[in-house]
Amino acid sequence: DMVDKKDVQEVLPAIKAIENLYVKDELKPDDRVTKVDFGYYTLIPLSTGVKVIAPAWHLVVNEDRDYFVNAIEGQVNKIE
């Protein structure tokens, strides 16, 4: 089967995920991104108990701040 190009979603490159952290004021000039991983994560636990798995970048800043950036839509989720 041929996949229709309009049905294929582009995944944000890692640099755009990092840029999203910067735009959201989560990166300061002396910060270092110490880990970059790509995977599928449960970003949105629904009230019905169903979990939605989405492609995301897992970024760690200064080895102690974790962020997940949705690789399709670009939302930033900070893990406290």
Backbone hydrogen bonds in HBPLUS format (Angstrom, degrees):
<---DONOR---> <-ACCEPTOR-->    atom                        ^
c    i                          cat <-CA-CA->   ^        H-A-AA   ^      H-
h    n   atom  resd res      DA  || num        DHA   H-A  angle D-A-AA Bond
n    s   type  num  typ     dist DA aas  dist angle  dist       angle   num
A0007-ASP N   A0004-ASP O   2.87 MM   3  5.49 153.4  1.94 120.1 128.6     1
A0008-VAL N   A0005-LYS O   3.13 MM   3  5.33 158.4  2.18 107.6 114.3     2
A0012-LEU N   A0071-ALA O   2.66 MM  59  4.96 168.5  1.67 147.3 151.3     3
A0016-LYS N   A0013-PRO O   2.99 MM   3  5.48 131.9  2.23 111.6 123.8     4
A0017-ALA N   A0013-PRO O   3.26 MM   4  6.68 150.0  2.35 148.1 156.9     5
A0017-ALA N   A0014-ALA O   3.04 MM   3  5.05 118.1  2.44  96.2 111.9     6
A0018-ILE N   A0014-ALA O   2.97 MM   4  6.32 157.0  2.02 155.7 161.8     7
A0019-GLU N   A0015-ILE O   2.91 MM   4  6.09 152.1  1.99 138.0 146.4     8
A0020-ASN N   A0016-LYS O   2.90 MM   4  6.14 146.6  2.02 142.0 150.3     9
A0021-LEU N   A0017-ALA O   3.24 MM   4  6.65 144.9  2.37 140.3 148.6    10
A0021-LEU N   A0018-ILE O   3.07 MM   3  5.17 121.7  2.42  97.1 111.5    11
A0022-TYR N   A0018-ILE O   3.12 MM   4  6.52 155.5  2.18 148.2 154.8    12
A0023-VAL N   A0019-GLU O   2.85 MM   4  6.15 162.3  1.89 156.7 161.1    13
A0024-LYS N   A0020-ASN O   3.02 MM   4  6.13 149.2  2.11 142.0 149.7    14
A0026-GLU N   A0021-LEU O   2.86 MM   5  5.14 163.3  1.88 162.2 156.6    15
A0025-ASP N   A0022-TYR O   2.93 MM   3  5.05 154.8  2.00 110.4 114.4    16
A0031-ASP N   A0028-LYS O   2.99 MM   3  5.30 165.9  2.01 119.0 123.3    17
A0062-ASN N   A0032-ARG O   2.71 MM  30  5.26 162.6  1.74 164.7 167.8    18
A0034-THR N   A0060-VAL O   2.71 MM  26  5.56 139.6  1.87 144.8 157.7    19
A0060-VAL N   A0035-LYS O   3.00 MM  25  4.94 157.6  2.05 137.6 139.7    20
A0037-ASP N   A0058-HIS O   2.96 MM  21  5.07 156.0  2.02 143.3 150.6    21
A0058-HIS N   A0037-ASP O   2.75 MM  21  5.07 166.5  1.77 150.6 155.5    22
A0039-GLY N   A0056-ALA O   3.05 MM  17  5.71 160.6  2.09 161.7 167.9    23
A0056-ALA N   A0039-GLY O   2.84 MM  17  5.71 163.0  1.87 167.6 169.7    24
A0041-TYR N   A0054-ALA O   2.93 MM  13  5.53 160.6  1.97 156.3 151.0    25
A0054-ALA N   A0041-TYR O   2.84 MM  13  5.53 163.4  1.87 155.5 155.2    26
A0046-LEU N   A0050-VAL O   2.91 MM   4  5.40 157.8  1.96 165.7 167.4    27
A0049-GLY N   A0046-LEU O   2.93 MM   3  5.55 163.1  1.95 121.8 125.3    28
A0071-ALA N   A0055-PRO O   2.85 MM  16  5.42 168.1  1.86 133.9 135.4    29
A0057-TRP N   A0069-VAL O   2.86 MM  12  5.10 161.9  1.89 146.9 148.7    30
A0069-VAL N   A0057-TRP O   2.82 MM  12  5.10 160.7  1.86 148.1 154.6    31
A0059-LEU N   A0067-TYR O   2.86 MM   8  5.16 157.6  1.91 145.8 152.8    32
A0067-TYR N   A0059-LEU O   2.83 MM   8  5.16 151.2  1.91 158.4 165.1    33
A0061-VAL N   A0065-ARG O   2.83 MM   4  5.06 159.1  1.87 144.3 151.0    34
A0064-ASP N   A0061-VAL O   3.08 MM   3  6.13 165.4  2.10 131.4 132.1    35
A0065-ARG N   A0061-VAL O   3.05 MM   4  5.06 149.6  2.15 144.2 151.4    36
A0079-ILE N   A0066-ASP O   2.96 MM  13  5.43 173.6  1.96 146.9 148.8    37
A0068-PHE N   A0077-ASN O   2.79 MM   9  5.10 157.5  1.84 147.8 155.7    38
A0077-ASN N   A0068-PHE O   2.80 MM   9  5.10 151.8  1.88 148.6 157.9    39
A0070-ASN N   A0075-GLN O   2.92 MM   5  5.27 151.8  2.00 150.9 155.4    40
A0074-GLY N   A0070-ASN O   2.86 MM   4  4.69 135.0  2.06 119.5 131.5    41
